[in-house]
């Protein structure tokens, strides 16, 4: 019997025999627990020389497979890189690996941190690895494994392309260990990995390490969401009945004889009071469901919840725990200047921690967030009110996850959370090795139908969709490394193109089905007197013209269409001619004319649908390579690259500068460097320009921002003129547009770089400390790139600007 004919269980047993048992056996001795089935299958595949894609729920223990790759690398005397999407995860993983393998064997590279970079095991952010690949770094020599943790970040609209670049460009003999959350198209992603990386095993586990018990908090009563007494899991009938009963009772009874409209009734039901956060904490405490994470989809809501708990009688810590909390806080925050403590809300934050409650969101100081994470993991903080960003980041499981609502504001309006988001959020519930069950609690409201919630909770749809597209920087790096044709071939193997090609297969199938119907309609409208398709085309054009003229007359009546009167006259002439053609056509006298015409209308409608599908196919076929070709055309127009005699491109000096600038505005920055636009700026003004290039306000601002004095206004105007020119050229080449520069943060950053106090700067920027620090890190990153690529004068100014921005709380957060 051939291996291919074996069952899955038999193949697994055979793989176990073939795998190098000593590698796995020696690894198991380092662990205090047996491997789960999916972990063992993954490790065996790695030991057999394959790459792996492991998709499993949050907290299932995927990182064990990454650690086995490290174990294999050490055995084979090869290097191993462990990549993560964010610095916090890199720091966490680095600390874990140092504890196991020793500081001399482990390095850390996160852009702003460079520790022991030549070590055998190096933890890094994915961007650092991408940059190493393009620079053809010597660190890639003897690299055996790359662990890509949280690889589902590949779907991130802003940073996802980096994961694809790394996967496509790593040397082929490097084995990739891809660790992902549960995604619904893991097989599709795995098939692409197998195609571009070679033999890749796909291991999917949907088993949560700790079972999830789901509840609805109805008033002050915890009700089970599902009734699992029977064979089929269904919505708890008691909960459904309670919901229906409550919805039948408007709060305000109408006056006698007065009817209540549907909308009035819904408004009354929406005002059904919900219990407060402190009351919910008390309920969970009594039910022994703490520690808990409350997911609240707004930073203001998180802070308000902490304040509500502080104003109540909530106290979840003992005297000894309060003392330990204060000790940890003082140890972690001693570097913060006394004058900044009040500005950062330090004392209110500490007061909440001592009660056992805290907020966690991106607007907080990074040091504060890290303290909250540590105290929660140590069970000193019992309740955290967090935004959903916590669900995507560091390891911070709870016994219970509470969702106050199932919709959120997405920047434009309120939208329902997706089943994938629900899975991510509730994935935090249940601590492996501590809890036998995790719990999710959804707070009931009038617009929350239990059946809809059950549908959300039972689905596992979290598709991985690639946002990959070539950039100007990527194009020059690829041409320099591979040449145009090879670069084009590489881009055509991207996951974005792989998904587009698969969708084309489905569209092509639709074309075949529609063509059969189209042929049938054509036969049905055949006329013995003449060409009915021609006749039907005339009728259709008459109909379209009559609609257009009617709309045009309405606009003219409003006095807004005077300039179009000449065009309307030509349309009327055309309409009259078409009516004469229709009356003189042979088919016009056919007795079955209207029956034929009805089939003709169906034919035209289907023909338009078919043309739409053909356009979609045209748009998706080779879409990535076509974008690359258009980018190359634009770069050639700007003299970043030049065609050679063999039909390829040479990268010119300006292109080599562009190759070292990463970010959405890479080309604009490169053009400004080439034109010397920023050469006469001082350090604070250059920092302000960098802020204008990276900052994007969270909401559209109506006001005109103030800008720094001196030559800043003139320089930023020239920068904007170059942006306009590039936008015009990109439109000509049919390339994606970039948003206008945002000057909102320019003056606050100028003030900060000039030595202003933190409270003054935060007030003028209208930013929380965490947001301010996140933007300053991006500004520093851009200034670093300018320092490494500009001529000596501007490079020195950029270095000085980095020093001036990287001070006080920014420096503490940068290195902390």
C-alpha positions, 0 to 999 in steps of 0.5 A: 500500500502506498503512503498516499493511500493511508488514513490520516491516523496511519500517516501520523503514525508513520510520520512519528516513526520517520521523525528524528525521535531524539529531537522530540524526546530531548525537547519533551524533557524540557517541558513539565507537561505532555504535548497536545495532539496538534502540538505533537503533529506540528513538531513531528512535521518540523523534525521531518524537515517540513515547514508548518502552518499552525492555526489554533485558538488563542491560548492553545499553546502554539508557541511551543511549536516555535520553541521546538524550532529553536530546539532543532536549530540548536541541535543542528547548530543553525540560527533561528529568528523569532518574529512578532508583530509588536515590540511588546510581544518581542520583549515578552518572548525575549525574556522567556527565551533568556530564562530558558537558554541564557542571555548569551544565546538570545538577542533582541532586535526591535528597531529601537533595541539592539541586544546581542544581534549576532546570537544564535536565537534572535527575537525581532519584529517582522519589519526588522527581518524584512529590512535585513533581507533587502540589505542582504544581511550577513545575519541570514547566513546559516539561518535555519528557521524563522518562527512567524508568530501571529502570522494572521497579521498578514491581513493587516491593511497597513503592515500586512505586506511585510509578512508576505515580503518576508515569506516570499524573499527568505532563502528557500532552505529556511523553514518557516513556522507560521503560527496563526489564530484560528482562521476559516481559510487556513487551508487556502493560506497553507496551500499558498505557503506550500507553493512558495516555500515548498513542503508545508504541513497544515495543522488546524485545531479548533479545540480551546484548551479551556472550554468556554461557558457563555452567559448573558447578564440579564439585569443582575442575573447570570443566564446560560446562553446555550441549552446543551441538555439535548443532543443539539446545542440551542439557545437557552429557552428561558433566556429567549422567553425573558428577552421576549417578555421584556421586549413586550413591556414598554417602560412608559405606558401610553395615555388612554386611547393613544397608540405608541409607534414602533419606533417610540416603543423601541426607544423606550425599550432601549432605555431599559436601565442596565446595571453599573460596572461596579455592580457587575464586578460584585456579581462576578466576585460573588460567583467566583468569576474573577479575574475578569477582562471587560471589553469596552469599545472606547478609551473614555468608557474604560477610564469611566468604568475605573472611576465608577469602581473607585467611587463605589465600595469596590475593594478586591485586594488585601493589605498585603496585595496593596503593598505588593502592587505599590512596590511593583509600581514604584519599581517600574515607574521610578524613572518618570519625572515628578513633574510629569506624574500628575499630568499622566494621571499617576495617582488616580491610576495607582489608586485604582490598582490598589483597589484591584481595578485598571484600564488598558488601552492604546492611549495609556503610557506604555509603562502603565500598560506593562504594569497592568499586564504584570499585575493582572498575570500575578492575580494582584489586579482582578478586573481590567477594563480594556479596548479590543486591542488587548485581544490581539496582543500580549498573553493576558488570559482571564477567568472571565471576559465581559462584553458590554455590547456587541457593536462598536464605532468604526470611525463612521458609524456603529457596526456589529462585531464579526464572529472572528472578532467575537472569537478573538475577544472571548479567546482571552477567557480561561487560564490554562492550568488554572481554570477548568472552564473559561467564561464569557458574559454578555450584558443584555440590552434591548437590541440584543436578540439572544438568537443573533448572539448565539449565531455570533458565538457559534461561528468561526469565520475569520478569513485571512485576506491579503491586502498586499500591494507593491510600494515604491520602496519595494519596487526599487529593492526588488529591482536591485535584488532580482531585476525587473522580470524576476521581481515581477515573477516573485510578486505574481506568487504573492498571497494577494495574487494567489487569492485573486487567481482563485477568485477568477476560477469561480468567476470563470465558472459563472461566465460559462453558466451565464453564456448558456443562458445568454445563448438561450435568450438570443434564440428566444428573441430570434425574429423571422423578419430581421436581426432582432439584436440590432432592433433591440439595441436601438430600443435600448439606446432610445430608452437610455437617452430618454432617461438621460434627457429627462434628468437633464431637463430637471437640472435645467429647470433648477438653473444649474445646467445652462452650459449643457444645453448644447449637449442636450440638443445633440442628444435630442437630435440623436433620439429623433434619428433613433426613433426613425431607425426603429420605425423603419427597421424590419422587425418593427412590424413583427406581430411578436415584437413585444414578446421578442423584446421581453427576451431582448431585455433579459439578454441585455441585462445578462450581457451587462452582467457578463461584461462586468464579470469579464472586467473583474477577471481582467482587473484581477489577473496579474493585478499585483504585477500590473501595479508593479509595472505602473510603479516602475513607469512612474519611477522611470519618469522621475529618474529613480530607475532607468531602462537598460539595453536588455529591457531591464532597469538600473537603479539610480542613486535616487533609487538607492536612497528610496530603497532605505525609506519605509512608509506610506510616504516613501516617494514624497520623502525621497523627492524632498531629500533630492530637492533639498527642501528641508536643508535649512530647517532647524531640528525642532522644525524638521521634527515638526515636518516629520510629524506632518508626514506620519500623523493621521488624526483619528477624526476629521478636524474642522479647524485650521491647525497652527504651525511653527514660526520661522521658515516652517510654513514656507518649507511645508508649502513646498513639501505640499506642492511636491505632494500635489505633483506626485499625486497628479503623476500617480493619477496619470499612472493609475496608482493609488492616491495618498491622503494630504499631509496632516499638520495637526501635530506639527506645532506640539512636536515643535514645542516638545523638541524645543523643550516644552513641558509634557502637560503643555504639549499634551494639552496643545496636541489634544492627545493622551500620553500613550498616543503621543508616545506612539506618534513620537516613536514613528516620528523618531523612526522617520528622522532616523531614516533621514539621518541615514539617507540625507546629505551630511548637513541635513543628516546632522539636523535629523540626528539632533532632532531625534535627540530633542524628541527622544527626551523625558517620558518619550525616552523612558518609554522608548527604552523601557 
